[in-house]
Amino acid sequence: MPSIYLSLFLWIIPLLLFHSGPVSMMPQDEAMYGIRARLMLESGDWITPQSWGELVYEKTPGPYWWLGLVYKLFGISEVSSRLPAQIACVFSIILTYEIAKILLGSKRLAWLSAAILGVSFLWLQGSRLTTANIPTMCAALLGIWCLLKAESPGKSRLYWSFAAGFSVGIGFLFRGQLIFLPFIGLLPYLIVEHRRHKHLTNPMLYLGLFFGLLPTLIWFYLSWQRYGQVVFDQFLALVNRITLEQRNNHSPFYYLWNTPVKAFPWPLFSILGIFVVLRRRTFADKSYKLILIGYPLTILTVISLVSTRLPHYALILYPFLAMLAAVALDWLGKVYEIDDSKYKGFVRNLSYAFGFLAVLLLIAGIAIYSGILNVGTSEELDIQQASLLGVVLGLGWLSLPILWFMRHNLNKKIINANFWLAGLLLPSWLAIATAGCVGLLGNYSPDIKPFLQQKEVASVVQNNPINFVVKETEALTTGGDKALLLLTFYTPRWGKRYQQLSQLPPDSYAWVSSEFNLNSSPKYRSLGRFRKWQLVTSK
């Protein structure tokens, strides 16, 4: 067991750490979380989530608390901000292994599941962000694992049941109502198999849930005593907005194409995995098929019906998509080694299809990186550097048709299924490692640091408190002004917030938006401009 954990650590930890060059925050949601945590830390008020004096009770405070603690221990930076998600990712990989070992009845398939999750691009990207997504998934996976362990006989069942409920309850502190979504996915299993496991009527489960919810309930109570009904109004308003309001015009079929693209190629293999699971009879418990298939289908249905559809909402699917993909790859590997298998043509065609895709990626990557093909520019992505990922994937996946040809045409039987599986997994690992090394997984706002390092700007920002002239508080909240969120996070010493330029004291400095006309008064002088914001001094 320790050797398996060690191999998973060696697989995932480098992907979380590789980086070179400058790093910068993603304004939404990274900078927003960092700003609110810093406000709590600097004000000493750990009860009130705020945005410059105005209440923002749209989310539970768990992420602000852990970031505030991290900032107190390690200082305020991108590296320290992303530490909680990175730690949660490592634990999530181990929990995926443990859950898959129970559901699939195989250590090999469990390891493959965890390895696939680690090289799912959106999952790995989320693991290097200052957001609550991966810590929430970690709490959910812990609850699911404890729930499965609670089905073992003996007195330990009580402790595991309590731990399962506690994990869900404490997860509420991290992400509010969204923590219950993974357990909605388990409903087919919980209801159909209730007579066997009796989870839904287990008092220890609900006792654990109560104690897990206790910190959040106390926070709500203290907040309500201080601010009244507005606490619950704001909290429920966000849920209503996510559930009912149409915010981005994505259709109910959004996740059917977006998730395969964001985690290519593993969701495509998971579709094959569903069919393999349905016909396979060697699982540790046949009832677990209700989890392996019922969970992702239920979750997919729920998040597709919700009006707000964003890529990271599908992260909740990724561990179980990885398990299904592992089942599919294991089956494909066995077919790969059987010369007279009736499915031999399918694996051969799949190998050559990846070879064809590899050639396209290789050509496109070289053309973009060399400048032969001009695809434009992006404010938040270095497209030329991103093209290196196509080169890495192209070179790696080109091995698949070569391996097939060598085994089945040149009779090199030593090239077994493990080589073929490595030809799928290792290029994905190398591509993500490359993305980290060239800054694509850490430098999301590459223009902020060069601006703040300008001589005149740097001397002012480092040695003086900087005020903010902001009319609307919404500019500093989720979905707010990206440039302002970045400037707020990266300003070392905050002054005060003003709503009008005329309120700015003499001999002071402030970030001011372009909506204010500086030319109307010689009293103000601009020292530099970042996007639509200026650093202004008042005479």
Rosetta blueprint (number, residue, H / E / L):
1 M L
2 P H
3 S H
4 I H
5 Y H
6 L H
7 S H
8 L H
9 F H
10 L H
11 W H
12 I H
13 I H
14 P H
15 L H
16 L H
17 L H
18 F L
19 H L
20 S L
21 G L
22 P L
23 V L
24 S E
25 M L
26 M L
27 P H
28 Q H
29 D H
30 E H
31 A H
32 M H
33 Y H
34 G H
35 I H
36 R H
37 A H
38 R H
39 L H
40 M H
41 L H
42 E H
43 S H
44 G L
45 D L
46 W L
47 I L
48 T L
49 P L
50 Q E
51 S E
52 W L
53 G L
54 E E
55 L E
56 V L
57 Y L
58 E L
59 K L
60 T L
61 P L
62 G H
63 P H
64 Y H
65 W H
66 W H
67 L H
68 G H
69 L H
70 V H
71 Y H
72 K H
73 L H
74 F H
75 G L
76 I L
77 S L
78 E H
79 V H
80 S H
81 S H
82 R H
83 L H
84 P H
85 A H
86 Q H
87 I H
88 A H
89 C H
90 V H
91 F H
92 S H
93 I H
94 I H
95 L H
96 T H
97 Y H
98 E H
99 I H
100 A H
101 K H
102 I H
103 L H
104 L H
105 G L
106 S L
107 K H
108 R H
109 L H
110 A H
111 W H
112 L H
113 S H
114 A H
115 A H
116 I H
117 L H
118 G H
119 V L
120 S L
121 F H
122 L H
123 W H
124 L H
125 Q H
126 G H
127 S L
128 R L
129 L L
130 T L
131 T L
132 A L
133 N H
134 I H
135 P H
136 T H
137 M H
138 C H
139 A H
140 A H
141 L H
142 L H
143 G H
144 I H
145 W H
146 C H
147 L H
148 L H
149 K H
150 A L
151 E L
152 S L
153 P L
154 G L
155 K L
156 S H
157 R H
158 L H
159 Y H
160 W H
161 S H
162 F H
163 A H
164 A H
165 G H
166 F H
167 S H
168 V H
169 G H
170 I H
171 G H
172 F H
173 L H
174 F H
175 R H
176 G H
177 Q H
178 L H
179 I H
180 F H
181 L H
182 P H
183 F H
184 I H
185 G H
186 L L
187 L H
188 P H
189 Y H
190 L H
191 I H
192 V H
193 E L
194 H H
195 R H
196 R H
197 H H
198 K L
199 H H
200 L H
201 T H
202 N L
203 P H
204 M H
205 L H
206 Y H
207 L H
208 G H
209 L H
210 F H
211 F H
212 G H
213 L H
214 L H
215 P H
216 T H
217 L H
218 I H
219 W H
220 F H
221 Y H
222 L H
223 S H
224 W H
225 Q H
226 R H
227 Y H
228 G L
229 Q L
230 V H
231 V H
232 F H
233 D H
234 Q H
235 F H
236 L H
237 A H
238 L H
239 V H
240 N H
241 R H
242 I H
243 T H
244 L H
245 E L
246 Q L
247 R L
248 N L
249 N L
250 H L
251 S L
252 P L
253 F L
254 Y H
255 Y H
256 L H
257 W H
258 N H
259 T H
260 P H
261 V H
262 K H
263 A L
264 F L
265 P L
266 W H
267 P H
268 L H
269 F H
270 S H
271 I H
272 L H
273 G H
274 I H
275 F H
276 V H
277 V H
278 L H
279 R H
280 R L
281 R L
282 T L
283 F L
284 A L
285 D L
286 K H
287 S H
288 Y H
289 K H
290 L H
291 I H
292 L H
293 I L
294 G H
295 Y H
296 P H
297 L H
298 T H
299 I H
300 L H
301 T H
302 V H
303 I H
304 S H
305 L H
306 V L
307 S L
308 T L
309 R L
310 L L
311 P H
312 H H
313 Y H
314 A H
315 L H
316 I H
317 L H
318 Y H
319 P H
320 F H
321 L H
322 A H
323 M H
324 L H
325 A H
326 A H
327 V H
328 A H
329 L H
330 D H
331 W H
332 L H
333 G H
334 K H
335 V H
336 Y H
337 E H
338 I L
339 D L
340 D L
341 S L
342 K L
343 Y L
344 K H
345 G H
346 F H
347 V H
348 R H
349 N H
350 L H
351 S H
352 Y H
353 A H
354 F H
355 G H
356 F H
357 L H
358 A H
359 V H
360 L H
361 L H
362 L H
363 I H
364 A H
365 G H
366 I H
367 A H
368 I H
369 Y H
370 S H
371 G L
372 I L
373 L L
374 N L
375 V L
376 G L
377 T L
378 S L
379 E L
380 E L
381 L L
382 D L
383 I H
384 Q H
385 Q H
386 A H
387 S H
388 L H
389 L H
390 G H
391 V H
392 V H
393 L H
394 G H
395 L H
396 G H
397 W H
398 L L
399 S H
400 L H
401 P H
402 I H
403 L H
404 W H
405 F H
406 M H
407 R H
408 H H
409 N L
410 L L
411 N L
412 K L
413 K L
414 I L
415 I L
416 N L
417 A H
418 N H
419 F H
420 W H
421 L H
422 A H
423 G H
424 L H
425 L H
426 L H
427 P H
428 S H
429 W H
430 L H
431 A H
432 I H
433 A H
434 T H
435 A H
436 G H
437 C H
438 V L
439 G L
440 L L
441 L L
442 G L
443 N E
444 Y L
445 S L
446 P L
447 D L
448 I H
449 K H
450 P H
451 F H
452 L H
453 Q L
454 Q L
455 K H
456 E H
457 V H
458 A H
459 S H
460 V H
461 V H
462 Q H
463 N H
464 N L
465 P L
466 I E
467 N E
468 F E
469 V E
470 V L
471 K L
472 E L
473 T H
474 E H
475 A H
476 L H
477 T L
478 T L
479 G L
480 G L
481 D L
482 K H
483 A H
484 L H
485 L H
486 L H
487 L H
488 T H
489 F H
490 Y H
491 T L
492 P L
493 R L
494 W E
495 G E
496 K E
497 R E
498 Y E
499 Q L
500 Q L
501 L H
502 S H
503 Q H
504 L L
505 P L
506 P L
507 D L
508 S L
509 Y E
510 A E
511 W E
512 V E
513 S E
514 S L
515 E L
516 F L
517 N L
518 L H
519 N H
520 S H
521 S L
522 P L
523 K L
524 Y E
525 R E
526 S E
527 L E
528 G E
529 R E
530 F E
531 R L
532 K L
533 W E
534 Q E
535 L E
536 V E
537 T E
538 S E
539 K L
